[in-house]
């Protein structure tokens, strides 16, 4: 059908040639023109196939290159991400240890304050006992002096 459209134009061309006095066999020329058109269409189809194949190959190569680039970049990012996770785990562990040491330190402070207060009380009791002993001796001496007098 496409050849028929093109042939109508060629028929006009041929009629013009005949009018000028050229002797052309219309059937042979028409078949030659049809053959040329078919060869042209076949070559155009082959060129399109080659272009499509080249486009697909180029696209496949571009995808491979981009995947390699992404893998290269992601390798460093992945390593940094893993290191970040390790650091976060270490931080959590340290926070837990610090919390435990803080509680233990508070317990030691409370125990040392309690011991300090107990020692103060013992010191106060010892001073009271010395004062009582001195007072008792003073009273005893006073009673002896009264008794001897």
MARLO-125596 format. One record per atom (N, C-alpha, C, O): atom name; residue in three letters; residue number from 1; x, y, z. Coordinates in nm, 3 decimals. Example, Ala and Ser with C-alpha at 12.3 -4.5 7.8 and 13.67 -1.06 7.14 Angstrom:
2
PT   at    aa     i        px        py        pz
PT    N   ALA     1     1.319    -0.569     0.780
PT   CA   ALA     1     1.230    -0.450     0.780
PT    C   ALA     1     1.320    -0.330     0.780
PT    O   ALA     1     1.424    -0.332     0.846
PT    N   SER     2     1.285    -0.225     0.708
PT   CA   SER     2     1.367    -0.106     0.714
PT    C   SER     2     1.290     0.003     0.787
PT    O   SER     2     1.341     0.114     0.804
This chain:
149
PT   at    aa     i        px        py        pz
PT    N   UNK     1     0.083    -0.118     0.000
PT   CA   UNK     1     0.000     0.000     0.000
PT    C   UNK     1     0.088     0.125     0.000
PT    O   UNK     1     0.060     0.222    -0.071
PT    N   UNK     2     0.195     0.123     0.081
PT   CA   UNK     2     0.286     0.236     0.085
PT    C   UNK     2     0.353     0.255    -0.051
PT    O   UNK     2     0.372     0.368    -0.097
PT    N   UNK     3     0.389     0.142    -0.114
PT   CA   UNK     3     0.450     0.149    -0.247
PT    C   UNK     3     0.351     0.208    -0.347
PT    O   UNK     3     0.392     0.282    -0.436
PT    N   UNK     4     0.222     0.178    -0.333
PT   CA   UNK     4     0.120     0.233    -0.422
PT    C   UNK     4     0.112     0.383    -0.412
PT    O   UNK     4     0.093     0.451    -0.512
PT    N   UNK     5     0.128     0.438    -0.290
PT   CA   UNK     5     0.123     0.582    -0.271
PT    C   UNK     5     0.242     0.646    -0.340
PT    O   UNK     5     0.229     0.749    -0.406
PT    N   UNK     6     0.359     0.583    -0.324
PT   CA   UNK     6     0.479     0.637    -0.385
PT    C   UNK     6     0.473     0.621    -0.537
PT    O   UNK     6     0.525     0.706    -0.610
PT    N   UNK     7     0.412     0.515    -0.584
PT   CA   UNK     7     0.405     0.489    -0.728
PT    C   UNK     7     0.319     0.591    -0.800
PT    O   UNK     7     0.345     0.625    -0.915
PT    N   UNK     8     0.215     0.639    -0.733
PT   CA   UNK     8     0.129     0.738    -0.797
PT    C   UNK     8     0.212     0.860    -0.835
PT    O   UNK     8     0.195     0.918    -0.942
PT    N   UNK     9     0.300     0.898    -0.746
PT   CA   UNK     9     0.389     1.011    -0.775
PT    C   UNK     9     0.484     0.979    -0.889
PT    O   UNK     9     0.515     1.065    -0.972
PT    N   UNK    10     0.529     0.857    -0.893
PT   CA   UNK    10     0.622     0.816    -0.999
PT    C   UNK    10     0.550     0.807    -1.134
PT    O   UNK    10     0.607     0.838    -1.238
PT    N   UNK    11     0.426     0.766    -1.129
PT   CA   UNK    11     0.350     0.760    -1.256
PT    C   UNK    11     0.339     0.898    -1.317
PT    O   UNK    11     0.351     0.915    -1.439
PT    N   UNK    12     0.315     0.996    -1.231
PT   CA   UNK    12     0.309     1.134    -1.282
PT    C   UNK    12     0.443     1.173    -1.342
PT    O   UNK    12     0.451     1.236    -1.448
PT    N   UNK    13     0.549     1.132    -1.273
PT   CA   UNK    13     0.683     1.160    -1.322
PT    C   UNK    13     0.706     1.095    -1.458
PT    O   UNK    13     0.759     1.156    -1.550
PT    N   UNK    14     0.663     0.970    -1.467
PT   CA   UNK    14     0.680     0.896    -1.594
PT    C   UNK    14     0.599     0.958    -1.706
PT    O   UNK    14     0.646     0.968    -1.819
PT    N   UNK    15     0.479     0.999    -1.676
PT   CA   UNK    15     0.395     1.063    -1.779
PT    C   UNK    15     0.462     1.189    -1.830
PT    O   UNK    15     0.459     1.220    -1.949
PT    N   UNK    16     0.524     1.262    -1.736
PT   CA   UNK    16     0.595     1.383    -1.776
PT    C   UNK    16     0.712     1.347    -1.868
PT    O   UNK    16     0.740     1.417    -1.965
PT    N   UNK    17     0.779     1.235    -1.835
PT   CA   UNK    17     0.891     1.193    -1.919
PT    C   UNK    17     0.843     1.153    -2.058
PT    O   UNK    17     0.907     1.185    -2.158
PT    N   UNK    18     0.730     1.085    -2.065
PT   CA   UNK    18     0.677     1.043    -2.195
PT    C   UNK    18     0.636     1.165    -2.277
PT    O   UNK    18     0.650     1.166    -2.400
PT    N   UNK    19     0.586     1.266    -2.209
PT   CA   UNK    19     0.546     1.385    -2.281
PT    C   UNK    19     0.667     1.451    -2.344
PT    O   UNK    19     0.654     1.515    -2.449
PT    N   UNK    20     0.780     1.436    -2.285
PT   CA   UNK    20     0.899     1.499    -2.338
PT    C   UNK    20     0.961     1.414    -2.449
PT    O   UNK    20     1.061     1.452    -2.509
PT    N   UNK    21     0.904     1.303    -2.474
PT   CA   UNK    21     0.952     1.224    -2.585
PT    C   UNK    21     1.040     1.108    -2.545
PT    O   UNK    21     1.093     1.039    -2.633
PT    N   UNK    22     1.058     1.084    -2.418
PT   CA   UNK    22     1.143     0.972    -2.378
PT    C   UNK    22     1.064     0.845    -2.389
PT    O   UNK    22     0.944     0.841    -2.362
PT    N   UNK    23     1.136     0.740    -2.430
PT   CA   UNK    23     1.066     0.612    -2.445
PT    C   UNK    23     1.108     0.524    -2.328
PT    O   UNK    23     1.222     0.477    -2.320
PT    N   UNK    24     1.015     0.502    -2.241
PT   CA   UNK    24     1.044     0.421    -2.122
PT    C   UNK    24     0.937     0.316    -2.114
PT    O   UNK    24     0.819     0.342    -2.137
PT    N   UNK    25     0.978     0.204    -2.081
PT   CA   UNK    25     0.879     0.098    -2.061
PT    C   UNK    25     0.827     0.112    -1.919
PT    O   UNK    25     0.900     0.095    -1.822
PT    N   UNK    26     0.703     0.141    -1.909
PT   CA   UNK    26     0.642     0.173    -1.780
PT    C   UNK    26     0.645     0.055    -1.686
PT    O   UNK    26     0.673     0.074    -1.568
PT    N   UNK    27     0.618    -0.062    -1.729
PT   CA   UNK    27     0.614    -0.180    -1.642
PT    C   UNK    27     0.750    -0.212    -1.583
PT    O   UNK    27     0.760    -0.245    -1.464
PT    N   UNK    28     0.857    -0.203    -1.664
PT   CA   UNK    28     0.992    -0.232    -1.616
PT    C   UNK    28     1.036    -0.125    -1.517
PT    O   UNK    28     1.092    -0.155    -1.412
PT    N   UNK    29     1.009    -0.002    -1.551
PT   CA   UNK    29     1.048     0.108    -1.463
PT    C   UNK    29     0.972     0.101    -1.332
PT    O   UNK    29     1.029     0.124    -1.225
PT    N   UNK    30     0.846     0.070    -1.341
PT   CA   UNK    30     0.764     0.060    -1.220
PT    C   UNK    30     0.816    -0.050    -1.129
PT    O   UNK    30     0.828    -0.031    -1.008
PT    N   UNK    31     0.847    -0.166    -1.186
PT   CA   UNK    31     0.899    -0.277    -1.103
PT    C   UNK    31     1.036    -0.243    -1.047
PT    O   UNK    31     1.069    -0.282    -0.935
PT    N   UNK    32     1.117    -0.169    -1.124
PT   CA   UNK    32     1.249    -0.127    -1.073
PT    C   UNK    32     1.233    -0.030    -0.956
PT    O   UNK    32     1.304    -0.039    -0.856
PT    N   UNK    33     1.140     0.062    -0.972
PT   CA   UNK    33     1.116     0.158    -0.864
PT    C   UNK    33     1.061     0.087    -0.739
PT    O   UNK    33     1.099     0.120    -0.627
PT    N   UNK    34     0.973    -0.011    -0.761
PT   CA   UNK    34     0.920    -0.087    -0.647
PT    C   UNK    34     1.033    -0.161    -0.577
PT    O   UNK    34     1.038    -0.166    -0.455
PT    N   UNK    35     1.123    -0.217    -0.655
PT   CA   UNK    35     1.237    -0.289    -0.598
PT    C   UNK    35     1.327    -0.193    -0.519
PT    O   UNK    35     1.373    -0.227    -0.410
PT    N   UNK    36     1.352    -0.075    -0.573
PT   CA   UNK    36     1.435     0.025    -0.503
PT    C   UNK    36     1.369     0.067    -0.372
PT    O   UNK    36     1.436     0.080    -0.270
PT    N   UNK    37     1.238     0.087    -0.376
PT   CA   UNK    37     1.165     0.128    -0.255
PT    C   UNK    37     1.172     0.017    -0.151
PT    O   UNK    37     1.192     0.043    -0.032
PT    N   UNK    38     1.154    -0.108    -0.196
PT   CA   UNK    38     1.159    -0.221    -0.101
PT    C   UNK    38     1.299    -0.235    -0.041
PT    O   UNK    38     1.312    -0.261     0.079
PT    N   UNK    39     1.402    -0.219    -0.122
PT   CA   UNK    39     1.540    -0.225    -0.070
PT    C   UNK    39     1.565    -0.113     0.030
PT    O   UNK    39     1.626    -0.133     0.135
PT    N   UNK    40     1.515     0.004    -0.004
PT   CA   UNK    40     1.530     0.118     0.088
PT    C   UNK    40     1.460     0.090     0.221
PT    O   UNK    40     1.516     0.115     0.328
PT    N   UNK    41     1.337     0.039     0.214
PT   CA   UNK    41     1.262     0.009     0.337
PT    C   UNK    41     1.333    -0.100     0.418
PT    O   UNK    41     1.337    -0.094     0.540
PT    N   UNK    42     1.389    -0.199     0.348
PT   CA   UNK    42     1.461    -0.307     0.418
PT    C   UNK    42     1.586    -0.253     0.486
PT    O   UNK    42     1.615    -0.286     0.601
PT    N   UNK    43     1.662    -0.167     0.413
PT   CA   UNK    43     1.781    -0.106     0.475
PT    C   UNK    43     1.743    -0.018     0.594
PT    O   UNK    43     1.810    -0.019     0.698
PT    N   UNK    44     1.636     0.059     0.579
PT   CA   UNK    44     1.590     0.145     0.690
PT    C   UNK    44     1.550     0.060     0.809
PT    O   UNK    44     1.579     0.095     0.924
PT    N   UNK    45     1.484    -0.053     0.783
PT   CA   UNK    45     1.446    -0.144     0.892
PT    C   UNK    45     1.571    -0.200     0.961
PT    O   UNK    45     1.576    -0.207     1.083
PT    N   UNK    46     1.671    -0.240     0.881
PT   CA   UNK    46     1.797    -0.292     0.939
PT    C   UNK    46     1.867    -0.185     1.021
PT    O   UNK    46     1.918    -0.212     1.130
PT    N   UNK    47     1.870    -0.061     0.967
PT   CA   UNK    47     1.933     0.049     1.042
PT    C   UNK    47     1.861     0.074     1.174
PT    O   UNK    47     1.925     0.098     1.277
PT    N   UNK    48     1.726     0.068     1.171
PT   CA   UNK    48     1.649     0.086     1.295
PT    C   UNK    48     1.679    -0.024     1.394
PT    O   UNK    48     1.695     0.001     1.514
PT    N   UNK    49     1.688    -0.149     1.344
PT   CA   UNK    49     1.722    -0.261     1.432
PT    C   UNK    49     1.860    -0.243     1.493
PT    O   UNK    49     1.880    -0.266     1.613
PT    N   UNK    50     1.957    -0.201     1.410
PT   CA   UNK    50     2.092    -0.179     1.460
PT    C   UNK    50     2.094    -0.065     1.562
PT    O   UNK    50     2.161    -0.074     1.665
PT    N   UNK    51     2.020     0.041     1.533
PT   CA   UNK    51     2.014     0.155     1.626
PT    C   UNK    51     1.948     0.113     1.757
PT    O   UNK    51     1.995     0.151     1.865
PT    N   UNK    52     1.841     0.035     1.749
PT   CA   UNK    52     1.775    -0.014     1.871
PT    C   UNK    52     1.868    -0.103     1.951
PT    O   UNK    52     1.875    -0.094     2.073
PT    N   UNK    53     1.941    -0.191     1.880
PT   CA   UNK    53     2.035    -0.281     1.948
PT    C   UNK    53     2.146    -0.201     2.014
PT    O   UNK    53     2.184    -0.227     2.129
PT    N   UNK    54     2.198    -0.102     1.941
PT   CA   UNK    54     2.303    -0.017     1.998
PT    C   UNK    54     2.251     0.061     2.118
PT    O   UNK    54     2.321     0.077     2.217
PT    N   UNK    55     2.127     0.109     2.109
PT   CA   UNK    55     2.066     0.183     2.221
PT    C   UNK    55     2.050     0.093     2.342
PT    O   UNK    55     2.080     0.134     2.455
PT    N   UNK    56     2.004    -0.032     2.319
PT   CA   UNK    56     1.988    -0.127     2.431
PT    C   UNK    56     2.123    -0.161     2.492
PT    O   UNK    56     2.135    -0.168     2.615
PT    N   UNK    57     2.225    -0.182     2.408
PT   CA   UNK    57     2.359    -0.212     2.460
PT    C   UNK    57     2.414    -0.095     2.541
PT    O   UNK    57     2.472    -0.115     2.647
PT    N   UNK    58     2.395     0.026     2.489
PT   CA   UNK    58     2.443     0.144     2.560
PT    C   UNK    58     2.370     0.159     2.694
PT    O   UNK    58     2.432     0.193     2.795
PT    N   UNK    59     2.239     0.134     2.694
PT   CA   UNK    59     2.162     0.143     2.818
PT    C   UNK    59     2.209     0.038     2.919
PT    O   UNK    59     2.223     0.067     3.037
PT    N   UNK    60     2.233    -0.084     2.869
PT   CA   UNK    60     2.280    -0.191     2.958
PT    C   UNK    60     2.418    -0.155     3.016
PT    O   UNK    60     2.442    -0.176     3.135
PT    N   UNK    61     2.507    -0.102     2.932
PT   CA   UNK    61     2.640    -0.061     2.979
PT    C   UNK    61     2.630     0.054     3.080
PT    O   UNK    61     2.702     0.056     3.180
PT    N   UNK    62     2.540     0.149     3.054
PT   CA   UNK    62     2.521     0.262     3.147
PT    C   UNK    62     2.468     0.213     3.281
PT    O   UNK    62     2.508     0.263     3.386
PT    N   UNK    63     2.379     0.116     3.278
PT   CA   UNK    63     2.326     0.059     3.402
PT    C   UNK    63     2.437    -0.010     3.480
PT    O   UNK    63     2.446     0.004     3.602
PT    N   UNK    64     2.521    -0.085     3.410
PT   CA   UNK    64     2.633    -0.153     3.477
PT    C   UNK    64     2.728    -0.053     3.540
PT    O   UNK    64     2.772    -0.071     3.653
PT    N   UNK    65     2.760     0.054     3.467
PT   CA   UNK    65     2.849     0.157     3.520
PT    C   UNK    65     2.787     0.223     3.643
PT    O   UNK    65     2.855     0.242     3.744
PT    N   UNK    66     2.659     0.256     3.635
PT   CA   UNK    66     2.594     0.320     3.749
PT    C   UNK    66     2.589     0.226     3.869
PT    O   UNK    66     2.606     0.270     3.983
PT    N   UNK    67     2.564     0.097     3.844
PT   CA   UNK    67     2.562     0.001     3.955
PT    C   UNK    67     2.700    -0.011     4.019
PT    O   UNK    67     2.711    -0.020     4.142
PT    N   UNK    68     2.805    -0.012     3.938
PT   CA   UNK    68     2.941    -0.017     3.992
PT    C   UNK    68     2.972     0.108     4.074
PT    O   UNK    68     3.032     0.099     4.181
PT    N   UNK    69     2.930     0.224     4.024
PT   CA   UNK    69     2.952     0.347     4.099
PT    C   UNK    69     2.876     0.347     4.231
PT    O   UNK    69     2.929     0.386     4.335
PT    N   UNK    70     2.752     0.303     4.225
PT   CA   UNK    70     2.670     0.298     4.347
PT    C   UNK    70     2.731     0.199     4.446
PT    O   UNK    70     2.738     0.227     4.565
PT    N   UNK    71     2.776     0.083     4.397
PT   CA   UNK    71     2.839    -0.015     4.486
PT    C   UNK    71     2.964     0.042     4.550
PT    O   UNK    71     2.989     0.019     4.668
PT    N   UNK    72     3.043     0.115     4.473
PT   CA   UNK    72     3.165     0.175     4.527
PT    C   UNK    72     3.132     0.277     4.635
PT    O   UNK    72     3.193     0.277     4.742
PT    N   UNK    73     3.036     0.363     4.606
PT   CA   UNK    73     2.997     0.465     4.704
PT    C   UNK    73     2.933     0.399     4.826
PT    O   UNK    73     2.962     0.435     4.940
PT    N   UNK    74     2.845     0.302     4.801
PT   CA   UNK    74     2.775     0.236     4.912
PT    C   UNK    74     2.871     0.157     5.000
PT    O   UNK    74     2.846     0.142     5.119
PT    N   UNK    75     2.981     0.107     4.943
PT   CA   UNK    75     3.078     0.034     5.024
PT    C   UNK    75     3.129     0.120     5.138
PT    O   UNK    75     3.135     0.075     5.253
PT    N   UNK    76     3.167     0.244     5.107
PT   CA   UNK    76     3.215     0.336     5.211
PT    C   UNK    76     3.104     0.376     5.306
PT    O   UNK    76     3.126     0.386     5.427
PT    N   UNK    77     2.986     0.398     5.252
PT   CA   UNK    77     2.871     0.437     5.335
PT    C   UNK    77     2.835     0.322     5.428
PT    O   UNK    77     2.805     0.344     5.546
PT    N   UNK    78     2.836     0.201     5.376
PT   CA   UNK    78     2.802     0.084     5.457
PT    C   UNK    78     2.903     0.067     5.571
PT    O   UNK    78     2.864     0.038     5.685
PT    N   UNK    79     3.031     0.085     5.541
PT   CA   UNK    79     3.133     0.073     5.644
PT    C   UNK    79     3.113     0.181     5.751
PT    O   UNK    79     3.125     0.153     5.870
PT    N   UNK    80     3.084     0.303     5.709
PT   CA   UNK    80     3.059     0.411     5.804
PT    C   UNK    80     2.935     0.380     5.889
PT    O   UNK    80     2.935     0.405     6.009
PT    N   UNK    81     2.832     0.326     5.827
PT   CA   UNK    81     2.709     0.292     5.899
PT    C   UNK    81     2.738     0.184     6.004
PT    O   UNK    81     2.689     0.193     6.117
PT    N   UNK    82     2.815     0.081     5.966
PT   CA   UNK    82     2.850    -0.026     6.060
PT    C   UNK    82     2.932     0.031     6.176
PT    O   UNK    82     2.908    -0.003     6.292
PT    N   UNK    83     3.029     0.117     6.144
PT   CA   UNK    83     3.109     0.180     6.250
PT    C   UNK    83     3.022     0.265     6.342
PT    O   UNK    83     3.042     0.265     6.464
PT    N   UNK    84     2.926     0.336     6.285
PT   CA   UNK    84     2.835     0.417     6.366
PT    C   UNK    84     2.755     0.329     6.461
PT    O   UNK    84     2.736     0.365     6.577
PT    N   UNK    85     2.708     0.214     6.413
PT   CA   UNK    85     2.632     0.122     6.498
PT    C   UNK    85     2.719     0.070     6.612
PT    O   UNK    85     2.673     0.059     6.726
PT    N   UNK    86     2.847     0.037     6.581
PT   CA   UNK    86     2.938    -0.010     6.686
PT    C   UNK    86     2.960     0.099     6.791
PT    O   UNK    86     2.961     0.072     6.911
PT    N   UNK    87     2.978     0.222     6.745
PT   CA   UNK    87     3.000     0.334     6.838
PT    C   UNK    87     2.876     0.353     6.925
PT    O   UNK    87     2.887     0.376     7.045
PT    N   UNK    88     2.756     0.345     6.864
PT   CA   UNK    88     2.632     0.360     6.942
PT    C   UNK    88     2.620     0.250     7.047
PT    O   UNK    88     2.579     0.278     7.160
PT    N   UNK    89     2.656     0.127     7.012
PT   CA   UNK    89     2.651     0.017     7.110
PT    C   UNK    89     2.750     0.042     7.223
PT    O   UNK    89     2.717     0.019     7.340
PT    N   UNK    90     2.870     0.089     7.190
PT   CA   UNK    90     2.969     0.119     7.293
PT    C   UNK    90     2.920     0.233     7.384
PT    O   UNK    90     2.941     0.228     7.505
PT    N   UNK    91     2.857     0.333     7.325
PT   CA   UNK    91     2.804     0.445     7.404
PT    C   UNK    91     2.698     0.395     7.502
PT    O   UNK    91     2.697     0.432     7.619
PT    N   UNK    92     2.607     0.309     7.452
PT   CA   UNK    92     2.504     0.254     7.541
PT    C   UNK    92     2.566     0.173     7.654
PT    O   UNK    92     2.523     0.182     7.768
PT    N   UNK    93     2.668     0.095     7.620
PT   CA   UNK    93     2.736     0.015     7.721
PT    C   UNK    93     2.802     0.106     7.825
PT    O   UNK    93     2.793     0.080     7.945
PT    N   UNK    94     2.868     0.211     7.778
PT   CA   UNK    94     2.933     0.304     7.870
PT    C   UNK    94     2.831     0.377     7.958
PT    O   UNK    94     2.855     0.397     8.077
PT    N   UNK    95     2.719     0.414     7.901
PT   CA   UNK    95     2.614     0.480     7.980
PT    C   UNK    95     2.565     0.387     8.089
PT    O   UNK    95     2.544     0.429     8.203
PT    N   UNK    96     2.547     0.260     8.055
PT   CA   UNK    96     2.503     0.162     8.154
PT    C   UNK    96     2.607     0.147     8.265
PT    O   UNK    96     2.572     0.142     8.383
PT    N   UNK    97     2.734     0.139     8.227
PT   CA   UNK    97     2.841     0.125     8.326
PT    C   UNK    97     2.849     0.249     8.415
PT    O   UNK    97     2.866     0.239     8.536
PT    N   UNK    98     2.837     0.366     8.353
PT   CA   UNK    98     2.842     0.492     8.430
PT    C   UNK    98     2.726     0.497     8.529
PT    O   UNK    98     2.744     0.539     8.643
PT    N   UNK    99     2.607     0.457     8.486
PT   CA   UNK    99     2.490     0.456     8.574
PT    C   UNK    99     2.513     0.362     8.692
PT    O   UNK    99     2.479     0.395     8.806
PT    N   UNK   100     2.569     0.247     8.663
PT   CA   UNK   100     2.598     0.149     8.770
PT    C   UNK   100     2.701     0.206     8.868
PT    O   UNK   100     2.684     0.194     8.989
PT    N   UNK   101     2.807     0.269     8.816
PT   CA   UNK   101     2.909     0.329     8.904
PT    C   UNK   101     2.851     0.445     8.985
PT    O   UNK   101     2.888     0.464     9.101
PT    N   UNK   102     2.761     0.522     8.925
PT   CA   UNK   102     2.699     0.633     8.997
PT    C   UNK   102     2.618     0.581     9.116
PT    O   UNK   102     2.626     0.636     9.226
PT    N   UNK   103     2.541     0.474     9.093
PT   CA   UNK   103     2.462     0.416     9.203
PT    C   UNK   103     2.554     0.364     9.312
PT    O   UNK   103     2.529     0.385     9.431
PT    N   UNK   104     2.662     0.294     9.272
PT   CA   UNK   104     2.755     0.240     9.369
PT    C   UNK   104     2.824     0.352     9.448
PT    O   UNK   104     2.843     0.341     9.569
PT    N   UNK   105     2.861     0.459     9.378
PT   CA   UNK   105     2.924     0.573     9.445
PT    C   UNK   105     2.828     0.637     9.545
PT    O   UNK   105     2.869     0.673     9.655
PT    N   UNK   106     2.702     0.651     9.507
PT   CA   UNK   106     2.602     0.708     9.600
PT    C   UNK   106     2.585     0.619     9.723
PT    O   UNK   106     2.570     0.668     9.834
PT    N   UNK   107     2.588     0.486     9.701
PT   CA   UNK   107     2.579     0.395     9.815
PT    C   UNK   107     2.701     0.410     9.906
PT    O   UNK   107     2.687     0.412    10.028
PT    N   UNK   108     2.819     0.422     9.847
PT   CA   UNK   108     2.941     0.439     9.929
PT    C   UNK   108     2.937     0.572    10.005
PT    O   UNK   108     2.978     0.579    10.121
PT    N   UNK   109     2.888     0.677     9.940
PT   CA   UNK   109     2.876     0.806    10.008
PT    C   UNK   109     2.779     0.797    10.126
PT    O   UNK   109     2.807     0.849    10.234
PT    N   UNK   110     2.667     0.731    10.104
PT   CA   UNK   110     2.570     0.717    10.213
PT    C   UNK   110     2.630     0.636    10.327
PT    O   UNK   110     2.612     0.670    10.444
PT    N   UNK   111     2.702     0.528    10.293
PT   CA   UNK   111     2.765     0.445    10.398
PT    C   UNK   111     2.871     0.524    10.473
PT    O   UNK   111     2.881     0.514    10.595
PT    N   UNK   112     2.952     0.603    10.401
PT   CA   UNK   112     3.057     0.680    10.468
PT    C   UNK   112     2.996     0.790    10.556
PT    O   UNK   112     3.048     0.817    10.664
PT    N   UNK   113     2.887     0.853    10.512
PT   CA   UNK   113     2.819     0.953    10.596
PT    C   UNK   113     2.763     0.888    10.722
PT    O   UNK   113     2.774     0.942    10.831
PT    N   UNK   114     2.705     0.771    10.704
PT   CA   UNK   114     2.650     0.699    10.819
PT    C   UNK   114     2.760     0.663    10.918
PT    O   UNK   114     2.744     0.680    11.039
PT    N   UNK   115     2.873     0.613    10.865
PT   CA   UNK   115     2.987     0.579    10.952
PT    C   UNK   115     3.040     0.704    11.021
PT    O   UNK   115     3.072     0.700    11.140
PT    N   UNK   116     3.050     0.812    10.948
PT   CA   UNK   116     3.098     0.938    11.004
PT    C   UNK   116     3.007     0.985    11.117
PT    O   UNK   116     3.054     1.026    11.223
PT    N   UNK   117     2.875     0.978    11.093
PT   CA   UNK   117     2.780     1.017    11.198
PT    C   UNK   117     2.792     0.926    11.320
PT    O   UNK   117     2.785     0.972    11.434
PT    N   UNK   118     2.810     0.796    11.294
PT   CA   UNK   118     2.826     0.703    11.407
PT    C   UNK   118     2.950     0.734    11.486
PT    O   UNK   118     2.949     0.731    11.609
PT    N   UNK   119     3.058     0.765    11.417
PT   CA   UNK   119     3.183     0.800    11.486
PT    C   UNK   119     3.166     0.928    11.566
PT    O   UNK   119     3.220     0.940    11.676
PT    N   UNK   120     3.093     1.023    11.514
PT   CA   UNK   120     3.066     1.147    11.587
PT    C   UNK   120     2.987     1.117    11.713
PT    O   UNK   120     3.014     1.171    11.821
PT    N   UNK   121     2.886     1.029    11.696
PT   CA   UNK   121     2.805     0.994    11.813
PT    C   UNK   121     2.889     0.923    11.917
PT    O   UNK   121     2.875     0.948    12.037
PT    N   UNK   122     2.979     0.834    11.871
PT   CA   UNK   122     3.068     0.764    11.966
PT    C   UNK   122     3.158     0.865    12.035
PT    O   UNK   122     3.179     0.858    12.156
PT    N   UNK   123     3.211     0.960    11.956
PT   CA   UNK   123     3.295     1.065    12.016
PT    C   UNK   123     3.217     1.148    12.116
PT    O   UNK   123     3.269     1.181    12.223
PT    N   UNK   124     3.092     1.183    12.082
PT   CA   UNK   124     3.009     1.261    12.173
PT    C   UNK   124     2.980     1.180    12.299
PT    O   UNK   124     2.983     1.235    12.409
PT    N   UNK   125     2.952     1.051    12.284
PT   CA   UNK   125     2.924     0.965    12.399
PT    C   UNK   125     3.049     0.953    12.486
PT    O   UNK   125     3.039     0.954    12.609
PT    N   UNK   126     3.166     0.941    12.423
PT   CA   UNK   126     3.291     0.930    12.499
PT    C   UNK   126     3.316     1.057    12.580
PT    O   UNK   126     3.354     1.051    12.697
PT    N   UNK   127     3.292     1.172    12.515
PT   CA   UNK   127     3.308     1.299    12.588
PT    C   UNK   127     3.208     1.308    12.703
PT    O   UNK   127     3.243     1.354    12.811
PT    N   UNK   128     3.084     1.264    12.681
PT   CA   UNK   128     2.983     1.266    12.787
PT    C   UNK   128     3.025     1.176    12.902
PT    O   UNK   128     3.008     1.209    13.019
PT    N   UNK   129     3.082     1.056    12.863
PT   CA   UNK   129     3.127     0.961    12.967
PT    C   UNK   129     3.243     1.022    13.049
PT    O   UNK   129     3.247     1.008    13.171
PT    N   UNK   130     3.335     1.088    12.982
PT   CA   UNK   130     3.447     1.152    13.053
PT    C   UNK   130     3.395     1.261    13.146
PT    O   UNK   130     3.440     1.276    13.260
PT    N   UNK   131     3.299     1.338    13.093
PT   CA   UNK   131     3.241     1.444    13.176
PT    C   UNK   131     3.169     1.383    13.297
PT    O   UNK   131     3.183     1.432    13.409
PT    N   UNK   132     3.093     1.276    13.275
PT   CA   UNK   132     3.023     1.208    13.385
PT    C   UNK   132     3.124     1.150    13.485
PT    O   UNK   132     3.104     1.160    13.606
PT    N   UNK   133     3.232     1.090    13.433
PT   CA   UNK   133     3.335     1.033    13.520
PT    C   UNK   133     3.398     1.142    13.607
PT    O   UNK   133     3.417     1.127    13.727
PT    N   UNK   134     3.429     1.256    13.539
PT   CA   UNK   134     3.489     1.368    13.614
PT    C   UNK   134     3.392     1.421    13.718
PT    O   UNK   134     3.430     1.450    13.832
PT    N   UNK   135     3.262     1.434    13.677
PT   CA   UNK   135     3.162     1.483    13.771
PT    C   UNK   135     3.146     1.385    13.888
PT    O   UNK   135     3.135     1.427    14.003
PT    N   UNK   136     3.144     1.256    13.858
PT   CA   UNK   136     3.130     1.155    13.964
PT    C   UNK   136     3.250     1.161    14.060
PT    O   UNK   136     3.232     1.153    14.181
PT    N   UNK   137     3.369     1.175    14.006
PT   CA   UNK   137     3.490     1.184    14.089
PT    C   UNK   137     3.485     1.310    14.174
PT    O   UNK   137     3.524     1.311    14.291
PT    N   UNK   138     3.435     1.419    14.111
PT   CA   UNK   138     3.425     1.544    14.185
PT    C   UNK   138     3.325     1.529    14.300
PT    O   UNK   138     3.350     1.573    14.412
PT    N   UNK   139     3.212     1.468    14.270
PT   CA   UNK   139     3.109     1.448    14.374
PT    C   UNK   139     3.164     1.354    14.481
PT    O   UNK   139     3.144     1.378    14.600
PT    N   UNK   140     3.234     1.247    14.439
PT   CA   UNK   140     3.292     1.151    14.534
PT    C   UNK   140     3.395     1.222    14.622
PT    O   UNK   140     3.398     1.198    14.743
PT    N   UNK   141     3.477     1.306    14.565
PT   CA   UNK   141     3.578     1.378    14.644
PT    C   UNK   141     3.512     1.474    14.741
PT    O   UNK   141     3.555     1.491    14.855
PT    N   UNK   142     3.404     1.538    14.692
PT   CA   UNK   142     3.334     1.631    14.779
PT    C   UNK   142     3.269     1.558    14.895
PT    O   UNK   142     3.271     1.607    15.008
PT    N   UNK   143     3.211     1.441    14.871
PT   CA   UNK   143     3.147     1.363    14.976
PT    C   UNK   143     3.255     1.315    15.074
PT    O   UNK   143     3.229     1.316    15.194
PT    N   UNK   144     3.370     1.274    15.031
PT   CA   UNK   144     3.479     1.231    15.121
PT    C   UNK   144     3.527     1.347    15.207
PT    O   UNK   144     3.552     1.334    15.327
PT    N   UNK   145     3.538     1.461    15.141
PT   CA   UNK   145     3.582     1.577    15.218
PT    C   UNK   145     3.479     1.612    15.325
PT    O   UNK   145     3.517     1.650    15.436
PT    N   UNK   146     3.353     1.601    15.293
PT   CA   UNK   146     3.248     1.631    15.391
PT    C   UNK   146     3.251     1.524    15.499
PT    O   UNK   146     3.236     1.555    15.617
PT    N   UNK   147     3.271     1.400    15.461
PT   CA   UNK   147     3.268     1.290    15.554
PT    C   UNK   147     3.391     1.298    15.648
PT    O   UNK   147     3.379     1.262    15.765
PT    N   UNK   148     3.501     1.340    15.605
PT   CA   UNK   148     3.622     1.350    15.687
PT    C   UNK   148     3.618     1.478    15.770
PT    O   UNK   148     3.688     1.486    15.871
PT    N   UNK   149     3.548     1.569    15.736
PT   CA   UNK   149     3.547     1.693    15.810
PT    C   UNK   149     3.453     1.691    15.925
PT    O   UNK   149     3.442     1.790    15.997
